[in-house]
Amino acid sequence: MTDCQLNEYGTTIAAADDSGSLVVLNTNTNQTYQLSDLETGLATAHNGCITKLAWSHVSQSLVASASVDGHLKVWKEVQQGKW
């Protein structure tokens, strides 16, 4: 694991690793969601190590991920479990 961040409400954890995977865990339901990049067809969130995660202070459904692949991505939960 390269980074792990709990949102400010304590309801969701985002965890990243060096393979580019990003997992979100809902602490209320214990459900996990593997995020993938539908635009590029990647099975992972990034094409390289994720170095930093950050939750939005405005919305508990937004998390940003930065990677050595040179991309910063913002992920939004559009409905429960759908990122």
N, C-alpha and C positions, 0 to 999 in steps of 0.2 A: 504494500500500500504506500502510495506516494503522498496522498493527502486525504484528510477526512474532515468534514465540516458539518456541524449541527446547526440547523436554522435557529433563528432567535426565539422561536416559539417552542423549541425542543420537540417538535413533532416529526421532523424529517432529517435523516442523515444522508449526506452524499459522500461516497468513497471512490477514490480513483487509484489506478495502479500504473506501472511502467509499460504495460502492453497497450494502453490507450482505452482501457475499459472504465466505464463510469456506472456505478450502481447507486440507486437511491432506495433508501429503506424508510418506510412509514413506521414510526415508532408506536403508533396507536393500533395498527392492524398487523404489524410484523410482516407486511408484504414487501418484497423487493422487486425492483424494476431495473433491468439492464437497458441503458440508453444506447441507441445506435444512430448513425448518421444516415438518414434515408436519402438525402440528396446525393451522396457519393456512393451509397450502397455498402458502406463499411459496416461490419457487424459490431464494431466498437465505436465509441464516441469520437476518438481521434486516431490518427495514423502515427502514433508515437506516444511516448511517456507523457502523462498528464502531470504537470508540475504544481498547479494551484487550482483550488476551488474557492468560490465565494458565493454566499447567498445574498440575495437582494434584501436590503433593509426596508424596502417599500412593499414588496410582495413576497409572501412565503412560498410562492409557486415558481420563482425564478432562481436559477443557479447558473453561474458562469464557470467555464473550465478553460484553462490555458494549457497549451501543450508545446513540446519541442518541435512539433510539426509546423509551428509558426501560426497556428490559428487560435483565436479566442472565440469560444462559442457560448451563446446564452441559450439555456434550455428552459422551456416553459411547460408547466403541467397544465394542459388545456382542459382536462377533466381527470378525475381521480385515476391515477395509474397510467395516463396517456401523456407522454412527454414529447 
